[in-house]
Amino acid sequence: MSLTAGVGSFSADFNLAYRFIDGYPTFVGSNGGLNNTAPMPSHQEHDLIVVLALNIDNDTIPSVPVNSGWTSANYSSVSGIGAIGWRIAYKFAKYNTETVGNWFTAHRIIVAIYTNARGPIGT
């Protein structure tokens, strides 16, 4: 930032970004399941919940539970020998009682919780 003497002279040459956070994103805990769901780790309102759902029997991509607030981040499948379908999804907890839900066609679930993570502006 620079100040120049004179009437009405002021220039600022810097970028300022301020975030209202309580700290850096922090891993809280995780769980896994050997079927289409998993026990939800302990969490609080506004925590980020991330799920990796795997179908290890074929290339069908696991479905996100209906009306549960999940946002699908990415998904894909591989056909042939070693076929697999997978999906990564996330949501921000509205309550401390969120559940993983049932991910149709999934055979393995991994769920992880992060605190102090923030979504895109407006979420």
C-alpha positions in Angstrom: 0.0 0.0 0.0 1.3 3.4 -0.7 0.2 6.9 0.3 1.0 10.0 -1.7 0.9 13.4 -0.2 -1.7 15.7 -1.7 -5.4 16.1 -1.8 -7.3 12.9 -2.6 -4.3 10.8 -3.4 -4.4 7.2 -2.2 -3.6 4.0 -3.9 -3.6 0.4 -2.6 -1.6 -2.3 -4.3 -2.6 -5.4 -2.5 -5.2 -8.1 -2.4 -7.1 -8.8 0.8 -9.1 -12.0 1.4 -10.6 -12.6 4.8 -12.4 -15.8 5.8 -14.6 -16.2 8.8 -13.3 -19.6 10.0 -12.4 -21.1 13.4 -9.2 -22.6 12.2 -8.0 -24.7 9.3 -9.9 -27.7 8.0 -9.3 -30.6 10.4 -9.9 -34.4 10.0 -12.3 -35.5 12.7 -12.8 -39.2 12.1 -13.9 -41.9 9.6 -15.7 -45.3 9.4 -16.1 -48.0 6.8 -18.8 -50.5 5.9 -18.7 -53.8 4.1 -22.1 -53.2 2.5 -24.1 -50.3 1.1 -23.8 -48.1 4.3 -21.5 -47.4 7.2 -21.8 -46.0 10.7 -21.6 -42.2 10.7 -18.7 -40.9 12.8 -19.4 -38.4 15.5 -19.9 -34.9 13.9 -21.4 -31.5 14.5 -23.6 -29.1 12.5 -21.7 -27.7 9.5 -19.0 -30.4 9.4 -18.1 -31.6 5.9 -19.0 -35.3 5.3 -17.3 -37.1 2.4 -18.3 -40.6 1.2 -16.5 -42.9 -1.2 -18.9 -45.7 -2.3 -17.5 -48.7 -4.2 -19.2 -51.4 -6.2 -16.5 -54.2 -6.4 -18.7 -56.7 -8.2 -19.3 -55.0 -11.5 -19.1 -51.6 -13.2 -22.5 -50.2 -11.9 -21.9 -46.8 -10.3 -23.4 -46.6 -6.8 -26.5 -44.4 -6.4 -26.6 -41.5 -4.0 -29.4 -41.9 -1.4 -32.5 -40.1 -2.5 -33.5 -36.8 -0.8 -30.5 -36.9 1.5 -28.6 -33.7 0.6 -25.6 -35.4 -1.0 -23.7 -33.7 -3.8 -22.0 -36.0 -6.2 -18.4 -34.8 -6.7 -17.2 -37.5 -9.1 -18.0 -41.0 -10.3 -16.8 -43.5 -12.9 -16.6 -47.2 -13.7 -14.2 -49.7 -15.2 -15.4 -52.7 -17.3 -13.9 -56.0 -17.9 -11.6 -57.9 -15.6 -11.5 -56.2 -12.2 -14.7 -54.2 -13.0 -15.6 -51.6 -10.5 -18.0 -48.7 -10.1 -17.4 -45.8 -7.7 -18.8 -42.5 -6.6 -17.5 -39.7 -4.3 -20.1 -37.4 -2.7 -20.2 -34.8 0.0 -22.5 -32.7 2.1 -22.4 -30.3 5.0 -24.1 -31.6 8.1 -27.3 -29.8 9.0 -27.6 -31.7 12.3 -25.3 -33.8 14.4 -27.5 -36.8 13.7 -26.8 -37.2 9.9 -26.6 -40.7 8.5 -24.7 -42.2 5.6 -27.8 -43.7 4.1 -28.1 -46.6 1.7 -26.0 -46.4 -1.5 -27.7 -48.8 -3.9 -25.2 -51.2 -5.6 -22.3 -50.3 -3.2 -20.4 -53.1 -1.5 -17.9 -50.9 0.4 -18.4 -47.4 2.0 -15.8 -45.1 3.5 -17.1 -42.0 5.2 -14.9 -39.2 6.6 -15.7 -36.1 8.7 -13.8 -32.7 8.5 -14.5 -29.7 10.7 -13.8 -26.0 9.7 -14.2 -26.8 6.0 -16.3 -24.4 4.1 -18.3 -24.8 0.9 -18.4 -22.6 -2.1 -19.6 -19.0 -1.5 -23.4 -19.1 -1.0 -23.6 -22.5 0.5 
